[in-house]
């Protein structure tokens, strides 16, 4: 997030310097807001514990508002799919003092229940847009042919083609919505040019636990066949190719990849200073596995229900999910204890052509 925020801040300053102002409020859009917990921090200078200072992030809307102090009004738009938890998002928005320490007279927060693979706002109505850690999620994934695993080369070809279509579509939609001279800042999970696997330890532990549950008859093999997370991690070359398809709409200001460590890595180092405690290893395993499970657990449950359906007793899916999580943490401690957890992100900064 730190690298993305630096790019976003520079983009805001560039937009303000280049654009002639209109009577409408300065407008910023987040594509993929979730519950809003990553969108705003009301007190950037609050007194925090050392661990909180590392875990908390100077969030994008907070940063934007503090960089447009010459403006009188701003409109900030949170968008996500209709199934998003907008009740929690509304609570996050209503609890923030949007004008504190910004010098703005008024800030108008808005929520839009619309997929970012569709139009979200009217044409040329935004000055800047951003999307962090969302675009590796695909618009939709066609069901795999019978017997085809998510890891099969043919299946990866299907996902790659969908990812190309999705990125080009996303960029063209945003070109309609962001005014000339405006900017779009993106970061999303990618495939490392070096070949390093993202979250290698947690992913391996997940697979080990899943295989063990199949071998022991806890879940049928068909669950593994049906278990798929609808994402695709693009390579830098694939992203560059897609950017070439929208060169009439967007000027590329920056595109690069960077290895990013999970924040728990730094905290583990601090916890370990001057001591060697098994508790710290357990805490670290719990943290990184819970983080990964927050993304994949729902798809595991979906696969269970798709395969077993009415045959599952009430509460059985939750029981099996809990077992998988426990086994995954155990496997991580056995084979990847204290191992660095990292992923590669691709960063893109675009300027809307005049």
N, C-alpha and C positions, 0 to 999 in steps of 0.2 A: 504493500500500500504506500509506503514512504516514497518510492520511486514514482508511482503514478501521481501522487499528490504534488510532487515537485513539477512534473510535466503539466498538470492541470493549472497550477498557479501561474506558470509562465504563459500558458495558453490564454488565460483570463487577461493577463496584462497586455498581451499582443492584440487580443480582440478589442479591448478598450482603446488602445492606441490607434487602431486602424479604422474602426467603424465610426461612421457619422451617427450621432445619437438621434433617436426618434422619441416620441412622447410616451411610448409604451415602456413598462418596467423592464429592466435588464432581466432576461429570462434564462434560467439554467435547468437542464433536464437530466435526471438520472434514469438510465435505462436498466432496470433490474434492481429495484430498491429493497426487496424482501421486507423485513419488518422495520427497516430504517435505522437499525442499531449501528450500521456502518456509515450513516449518512451525515451525522451531525454530532458534535460535542459542544455543549453549551458553554463550558468553562475550560478553555484550553490551558489556562494557567492554574488550574485547581491543584491543591496540595494532594499528592498521591503517593502511595507506597512505591518503592523502587520497582517492584514487579508490575504494578499497575501502569507505571510510566512506560514500561516497555510494551505492555499488552494493548494499552489504549492508543488510538490513532487520531491524529488531527484530521478530522473527517472532511470530506470534499465540500459539502455545502457551507460548513463553518468557514473553510478556507476561502471559498468564493465570495461570501458576504463581506469578509474582512478586506478583500482586495478590490471592492467596488464602492469604497466609501464616498466617492464623488457623485454617486448616483443617489437619488432620493427614494426610489422604490425598486424592489426586486420581486420577481416571481420565481419560485422554486417548485419544480414538478417532480413528483415521485411516481414512477410507473413500474408496473409488474403485471404478471398474468392474473386473470380474475381469481384464480384459486389461491393467490397469495393471502397471507393473514393481514388484511387491511385494518382489522380492529386494533391489532398491536401497532401497526404503522401509524394509525390515527392517534393512539396514545403517545407514541414517540413524538409526533409532530406537535401535539397540543401541549406537551410538557416543556417545550423549548421556548426560550425567550429570544425570538429571532432578531430583534433589533439591538439587543444588548451588545455594547462594545463595537458596533459596526458603523454607527453614524447614520444609518438608514432611517428614514421616517417610517416606512412601512415595508413589510415582507409578506407576500401572499403565497402561502404554501398550498399546493394542489396535489391530489392523488388521482391517478388514471389507471383503472383496471383493464389494461390492454397489453397483450404480448408485444414485445419490441420487434417482433417479426411482422408487425402490422403498423399502420400509421398510429401515432400516439397523440400528436398535437397538430394544429393547422399549419399550412405551408408557411415557411419563412417567419415563424413566430418565436424562434429561440436564438439566443446568442451563442450558447455553448452547451454541449451535451457530453456526457461521460457514461462509461459502463465499466465496472471493475469486477473481474472474476465471474463473469456470466456467459460470455459468448462461446465458450466451449460446449455449452448446453445447446442441443440442436432443436430446431423447430418441431420436427417430428421424425420418428425413425420407423421405417417400414418393418413389419415382422420378418424375422429371418426365415429362410426356407427350412423345412424339416431337417434336423440333424446338423445344421450349421451352428457352430459356436461363435460367441462374440469375438473371440480371438482369431478366428479363421481369416486368412488373407482376403477371401472373397467378401466376407462381412466388413472388414476394414475398408475395402474399396467402396462399398456401399455408403459407409459412414463418411468417408472422405469426400465423395461426390456431394452428399447432402450438406456437409460442412462448407464446401465451396459455394453452393447455391445460397445457403443461409447467410454467409458473410457478405456476399455481393448484394443480396436483397436488403440486408440490414443497412448497408452503407448507402444504398440508393434511397431508402426510406428516410434516413437521416438527412440526406442531401435535400430532400423536399422540405424538411422541417426546420433546418438551421439556415439562417439568413446568410447572404453573401458576406464574406469576411469573418464569419463565425468559425468555431472550432469544435472538433470532436476528439476526445481523449479516451483511449481504450487500453485495458489490460485484461488478458485472459490466459488460461493455462495452455501451454504449448508443448510440442515435442522438442527436446534439446537437440541442437545440431551435433552435440558430442555423443548423443546416443544414451545419455544417462536417463534412467527411468525415474519418473516422478513418484514420490512417496514410496520408494522401493521396499523399505522394511514393513510398513503397515500393510501394503498391498500383498506382499508375500505372506504375512501372518494371516490376513483375511482368507487367502486361498488355502493355506494349510488347514485352518480351522474348518473351512467348508468341506474340503476333501475328507477330513477326519470324521465329520458328521455323516457324510455319505457312506463311508466305509463301515461305520458303526450302525448304519440303518436308521439314523435319526431323521434324515430327510432323503427323499428319492433323488436319483441321478437327474431326473427331469428338471428338478429345481435349478441345478447348476446350468442346464441347457437354456432355461428360460430367464435366468438372472442376467440382466444387462442394464447398465447405466447409460442413458441416451446422451452421451457426450462424445466429442472427438477432439483430440489435442492436435492442432495444426502445426505444421513445420513453418519455419520462417519463410522458406521458399513458397509454400502454399499461400501464405498470407500475402506475400509480395505479388504473386500472380493475381490474386483477387483484387488487390489495390490497383493493378494495371487495368482492370476492367472498368474501373470507375474514375479514371484519370480526368475525364471531362468535368466531373462534379467536384473532385477532391484533389488538392495538392498535398502530397506527402511531406510532412515536416520532419518526421522521425519515425523509425521503425527498428526495433532491436529486441533481443531476448536477454533475460537475466535470471540467474539462479537465485532463488529466495529461500531462506531457511524459515522453518516454522518458529514462531516466537518462543515456544517452549524450549527450544535448544539453548537460547541465551539464559533463560531462567534456570534450566538445569545446571548450567555452568556456575551460576551465582549460588544456587543452593549447595553445590558441591564444594564451594570454597572452604577449605580448611576441615572438611569432613568427608566421609564416605559412607553414605547411608542407603540401605536397601529401599527405604521409604521413598527416596527421591526417584529411584528407578521405577518404582510402582506408580508414583505420581506421573512421571513422564509418559509411561506406557498408557496409563488411563487417559491422559490429555490428548495424545496424538491419535489414539484409536477412536476415542469419542468424537474427535474432530472429523475423522474420515467417515465414521458411521453416520454422522449427521447428514452426509451426502448420500450414502449408499443404502442405508437401512431400509428406507421406504421401498426401494426396488427389490430388496431381498424379500420383504413381506409380500410385495406384489407377485413375485415369482412363486412363493409358497401358495398363495391363494389361487393363482392361475392353474397350478398343477394339481393341488389337492382339493380346492374349492370347498364344497359342502362336507367333505370327509373330515375336515379339521374341526376338532372340538373347540368350543368357545374358549378363547384365551390361549389356544395352542400356538398360534402364529407368534404372539408376543413372547411366549415361553421359549420358542425356538430361536427367535431373534435375540433374546437375552442370553441364551446359551451360546450362540454364535459370537456375540460380543465378548463374553467371558473367555471363550476358547481363543479368540483372536488376541486378546491382551496377554493371555498365558503364552501363546506362541511367540509373540513379540518379545516378551521377557526371556524366553528360552533361546531364541536365535538372533535377535536384533537388539539386545539390551543396550540402552543409551545411544543407539545409533542415530546419527543426524537424519532428520526428516526434512527434505527439501523438494521444491518443485521449480520448474522453469516457467517463467511468464513471458509472454510477448507483449510489448508495449507499442502503441501506435498513436501518433499525433497527426491530425489532419486539419487542413484549413479549407473552408468552403470557397470554391472559386467564385470570382466576381462574375 
